[in-house]
């Protein structure tokens, strides 16, 4: 997308580079022998009723955010998806990330008993059953969801730890605008409040304009029903907005004429009006998933760098990859169609010379917004780029991966921790307490540079 079709000469040049990479030990030579026959699996009723994956596939989700999931009481907090093992752009339903309101039990809802109500500033308050919703015209669209806690960390070792709180699925349901038109909106209506059936009623306020644009009342996910951890039987999809707005176990929407403070909103506010901080729209963001932290390159030669890009501002228009720590940038290939507010797969062909280096990626969305570096964010807020600096708000900064000569891959931001510790020690010796470092002076909640949109304070 956005690139010219390669000519014959370029194709042959690329093929030569590929062949050269393989001759450096990336693949073993064929010796003309047929591989032995594999073991066979005996079928059983459970496999016929509901298929399972190969026993050799071991990719799993992990607890995220410093709390166990489940804890001793069975409460679930945050669970991260294994992006390092992802292929394509769709996250399997069983591996989709999970986030709950401060830790919660998962509701066990009978869809036959579930009701969804729209009331408030409407002409005809209506209550829908699941059967009612499934009779109405439906849409199916791929969209990502991302938690505000999905931020790069110097302590994280893998991409699952730095970026695993985002996933992309194909969602099916009824446009919220269809339901609101059926109810009829009264003059002056400008906001709506969505509430789910969680144990902790985490309601959220959102602009009515967003509801009339592209919100989906979703009952389907990746060709099946929405999973219980994802809000079964009904979830509100708010494309491009922070994950907390994608209300799970959706039971009512109230149309109102002003912003209402709710439990979810309160947890995101900051007393500093300049950084007051409910950032609705996710900024342009990308990350390399291969090679990434914790992985090992077997030797120098050809590799296809692969990753994901996404933005709440629409479709991804361009992805660039740097193989020298950000000094030079090269256009990556966008795989397939770059859908709006969805993960987009990109790749870049790379011949590694076996020397230490650093890989980075950055993306540009359809609004022209460019993913920033940590240095650019610090400059925007006019603060020093201290290693302890925490990016305020929704962190969409560039993620570096360090490649060592032995092929090991580590978090490029983690290297700053050593420098940070030494600097804190020097400050302490000079009589400056480590608690005075900027990390404790800047709270989360500010807007990264070139974000498309702001919420109210």
Buried (B, 14 or more C-beta within 10 A) or exposed (E): BEEEEEEEEEEEEEEEBBEEBEEBEBEEEEEEEEEEEEEEEEEEEEEEEEEEEEEEEEBEBBBBBEBEBBEEEEBBBBBBBBBBBBEEBBBBBBBBBBBBBBBBBBBEBEBEEBEBBBBBBBEEBBEBBBEBBBEBEBBEBBBBBBBBBBBBBBEBBBBBBBBBBBBBBBBBBBBBBBBBEBBEBEEEBBBBBBBBBBBEEBBBBBBBEBBBBBBBBBBBBBEEBBBBBBBBBBBBBBBBBBBBBBBBBBBBBBBBBEBBEBBBBEEBBBEBEEBBBBBBBBBBBBBBBBBBBBBEBEEBBBBEBBBBBBBBBBBBBBBBBBBEBBEEBBEBBBBEEBBBBBBBBBBBBBBBEBEEBBBBBBBBBBBEBBBBBBEBBBBBBEBEBBBBBBBBBBBBBBBBBBBEEEBBBBBBBBBBBEEBEEBBEEBEEEEEEBEEBBBEEBBBBBBBBBBBBBBEE
